[in-house]
Amino acid sequence: MTPTPNYGAIAAELADRDAEAFVHVGDRFDDDLRYLTRFSGSDRPYAVVVRRDREEPTLCAPRSFEKRARREFPGRVASADEQATTTAGERAAELLAGGRVLVPQHLPHDAALRLERAGCELESTDVVGRMRVRKSEDEIERIRAVQAAARAGMARAETVLAEATVERGRLVRNGEALTTERLRREVNAELASEGASDAHNTVIGAGETCTDLHFTGDVPIEAGETVLLDLSPRGSAGYHGDLSRTFVVESDGGWERRAYVAAERAQDAALAVLSKGAGTIASSVHEEAAAEIAAYGFRPDGEPGLTHGVGHGVGVSLHESPSLREETELEAGTVLGVESGVYDSRQGGVRLGDLVVVREDGFESLADYPRSLVPR
């Protein structure tokens, strides 16, 4: 069963701000809307309306998606005869009687105009973003499941690298040069077999391309260079996983070994801070990891060294609040990708990343995967 959001936070926001309703309009690519509705379609705009005087929310879906909406949405679905107008904003306005209406800052302009013409006074709110930070146990189990798929994908990649041979300095498998794209296909096939989508988030770099944090191109993999894998599949309920590892076939123990040890110690330092549990200041996690990177002679805030924050929230979006650079207290139930790295455009890049959930008295790993520079 798909986890259902707690609309109580929206009800409390409406009461605190003396507003009549909350309205959001978007499509299936809007993660806030997908979180609120659990509705998987459509690519055409639809609306969700939460009224202060009604206990359950209402979804205004396109007519051709109404049956699916009734299966997936946990509240009331407005029937077709209640949707005589054409736009999602108009359909939402039909359910309101004007007054103060709370909307997200990224509400489409057309929807805002429709609501204002219907006599609504719009005010922005970030309540949905705040709702998404703290995951329910149902949500955590969804993330744990997709993280298990990421682990399977990583194991497949590590096996392929371990089985490859070296010919003229390049990795070869089944008589063909092993490239980042061939390796990506192996990973994505494994993710699919585990019931997860790669969601175009299977990042695999080799050598210099490891410094591109979102590399999805195709280059041959050479012996002695870093192979960086960052896997972020999406499960059927829309939640993401996030797992990063780096391998080297026939390492000479030079730069890549020093960078790997630095990244490993930095991730350990970040997790040590998180072991304090809820109430930990997010930025302190990043600061400890960056200090460890610096202790190994790398820059903690640029190349060659750590070029990104050491973590962020993960959920319906791959990157969501909080950032581990923020001066905010972490809440129990927050799911975080904790990822350290060292990058040098002349040498390559190393990244180690795992997914954890903050608990009251520490943290819990959502899928352990061994760390090893040499693929096994």
N, C-alpha and C positions, 0 to 999 in steps of 0.2 A: 504494500500500500504506500502511495506517495505521501511524504510528510506534509502536513497541513500547517500553514503559518498561523501564529496566534494574532488574531486581529484585535486583541485587547489593547495592544500598544497604540493602534490607530484610534480606537475608541477613547483612550485616555488623552491622546493628543487633541482630539476634537473637543473633549470636555474642557481641557486646560485652556484652549484658545477660543472657546465659545464659537466653534464653527459647526455648520450644518452637515457637512459631508467632506469626504476625501475622494478625489477622482484622479485616475491615471489612465492615459491613453497611449498605446504603442502597438508593437507587433511582436512576433515570436523571437525577434532578435533583441528585445529589451529585457535584460535580466531582472530588473526590478519587477516588471510586470509578470514575468514567468514565475518568479518567486511568490508573488502575491496570489496568482491564480492557479498555478500548477497546470495551466493549459498549454499544450504543446504547439498549437497553431493559433493564428494563421500568419501568413506573410502580409496580410492586409490589416490595417489598424483595427483594434478592438478596445473596449474600455471596461474598467472595473470601478464600481461605485460603492463606497461604504458610507451609509447614512447614519447620522447620530441617533435617529429615531427607529432604526431597524437593527435587529440582532445579527442578521447575516448579510454578507456583501452580495452584490449583484454583478454579474458578468454580462456584457453586451457583445456577443460574438457575431461575426458574419453569418448569415442564414445557412450557408453551405457547411458551416463548421459547428452548427448548433448541437448535433448529436454527440460529437466528440467533446464539446464543452460540458455537456451534461454528465459524461462519463468521468471527466477529469477535474472539473471545478468543484470545490467543496461547499460552495454556497448556492445561491439562486441564479439561474440563467434566464435572462429576459427572453420571452418567446418571440417568435417572428412577428406576430401581430402587434407587438409592443414596439417594433422597430421599423416604423413606416418611413423614416428618413434615411438618408444615405450614409452620412459620416459617423464615425465613432463618437466624435465630440457632440454631435446632435443627439445621438442615442443616449449618451450620458446625461445631457441637459434635460431630456424628457423625463428623467427620473428625479429631477430636482425642482425645488420651488424657489430658486434664487438663494440669496444670503451668502454668508462667508463660506468659501469652499477652499480646502487645502489641496494643493497640487505639488508634484515634484518640480524641481527647477527645470528639468528637461522635457516638460510637457510640450508636445508639438504645438507650434504657433496656431495652426488651424483649429485645433481643439480648444485652445485658450480663447480664441475669438468666438467660437460657438458658445462656450460657457458664459462669456461676458455678455453676449447678445441676449442670453436667456436670463440675465439679471443676476448672475453670480459675481461675487467680489472675490477675486483669486488672491490667495496668499501661498507662498512657497513653504515647503516643509521637507526635512530630511529624515522623517520618521521611518521610512522603509529601509534606508541605509543603516539606521540604528538597529532596526529589527533584525537585519541580516547578520550582524556581528556575532551575536550569541546563538549558537546552533542548539536545537533540541537534540535529544538522544536519537530520535528517528533520523534526523538529518545527518548526525555523526555516523550512523550505521550506513547510510547511503554513501557517504564519502569514504568510509572504510572499505566498502565493497569495490568502488571504482579504483581506490588506491591499490587494492589487491590485483586488479587488472594491470595497473601500471607496473607493479612488481613483476608480474608475469612477462610483460613486454620487455622489461629491463633484463630479465633472466635470458630471454631469447636473444637479445642483442649481445649479451656477454658470451653466450655459447657460440654464436656465429663468429665473434671476434677471436675466441679461444681456438676455434677449429680452423681458422684461416691459416694459410701458409704464406711465406714471404718469397716473392720472386722479383729480383731486380729492385729491391727496396719497397715494393708495394705489396699490399695484402691481396691474396687471391683465394677465391673459394669456388669450388666446382668448375675450375678451369677459367673463371672470369675474374676480372679485377673487382675487388670489393670497394664499392663507393658508398658515400653517405646516403644516396637515394636507395640503393639496394638494401642497405641496412635498415633504412626507414620502412621500406615495404615489409621486411621481415617483422619489425616491431608492430606495425599497424595490423598485420594479419593476426598476430598473437592477441592484440587488444580486441579485435573483432571476435575472435574465438572465445574471449572472456566476456563478451556481451557489452563492450564499451566502444565508443567512437573515438577515433584519434582527434576529431574536432580541429584538424589542421594545426595541431599543437605539438606534433612530434618534431622537436628540434634536435638535429644531429649535426655537429660540426666536427671538422678534422683539421688539425694544425692551425693555421692562421684564421680559418673561418670560425674557430671556437670563440673568437672575440666578438662575433656577431651574436648577440644574445637571442636572436630569433631566426637563426639560419635554417632555411629549408631548401637550399640548393643542392647541387650534385657535384661532388669532387671526389677524386680517388683518395683512399686511405693509405697512408704510408707507414712503414714500420718506424717506431721510435717517436711518433708524434701523438699528441693527445687527441682522443676521440671523446667528445663531450655529448652526452645524451640528456635531454630535458624532456620528460614525458608527462603530458598533462591531459589525459583522456577525459571524456565526459560520459557519465553513466546515463541510463535510461530516464532517470528522474531529473536529469539536468545538472547534477553536481559533478565537480571536477576532482581529479586527483592531481598530484604534483610530486614527481620523483626525479632527482638528478644524480648522475654518476659520471665519472670520467675514467677512461681506461687507456692504457698504452700497451701495444704489442711490441715486444723486444725493446723495452726501455733501457737506456744507458745509464739511468740513475742521475741524470743531470738536472737541468732546470725543472723538468716536469716533476721529479721526485720532491724537490724543495717546495715547489708550488703546491703539490698535493698535500704534503705534511702541513703546510701553513693553512690550507683550506680546511683540512681535517681538524686541526686544533681550534680554528676559528669557529667551526660548527659546534665543537664540544663546548667552547666557551659560551656560545649563545644558548645552548641547551642547559648549561649549568645555571644561567640566570633564570631561565624559564622554570627551573626546578622549584623556584619559590612560589609558583602558582599564581592564582588570581591576585590582582593588585600590583603585580610587577609593572614597572613603567616600560612601555614598549621600546622607547629609544635606548634604554639601558642594554637591551639585548643586542641591538646593532652596535652600540659603542664598544661592548666587550669583544665582539667578533672582530671589529675593525682594529682594535688595539692588538689583538693577537696576530692579525695580518701584518701590522706594522712591526711587531716584534721579530718577524721572520725577514724583515728587510724590504717588504713590499709596501706600496702606498696604500693607505686605508681608504682613500677617496678618489682614486683615479688610476690610470695605466702608467707603468705596470703595477697592477695590484687589484684591489676590490673596486669595481666600477658600478656597483648597484647596491641597493639596500639589502640587508641580510634576511628580510622576510616580509610577508604580507598575508592578509587574510585570503582564504580560499573557500569557495562555496559554489553557488550558482554561477558566479563569475570566477575566472581563474585568478584575477587580481581584484580584491575588494578590501574594504577596511577591516582591520586597521593596518597601516604601514608600521613596520618596526623602527621607523625613523620618527614617529609621532610621540609627542609628550602626553601620552594618555595611559591610563591604567588598563591593563588587560583584564577582560572578564572571563570567568569560568564558562566553558562552552565555546570559546573562540578557537576556530581551526586556523592554523598558521602553516604556511610553507616556510621552513627555515633553511636558507640556502646561502652558503658562503662560496667565495670564488676568488681566483687569482687569474688575471688576464694580461697578456703581452702580445701585441700584434706581430712581433717578430718571432715569437716562440709558440704561442698557442694559448690555451685556456683550460682551467680546471674549475669544475663546479660540483659541489656536493649538496644535495637538497633532500629534505624529508618532510613529511606532513605530521603534525602533532596537534593535539587538542589540549588547551589549557584547562586544568582542573583546579579546584579550590586549593589543594595542597601540593601542586606540582604540574606535571604534564603527562600525557599518554601518547605514545607513538601509534599511528594508525596503520602502519605496515612496515615492519623492520625489513631492511635489505642490507646485506653485508657491504662494507666498504673495502675495496681492493683496487689498487692501481693496475694490477696485472689481471686480465680477464681469465675467468675460470669456468 
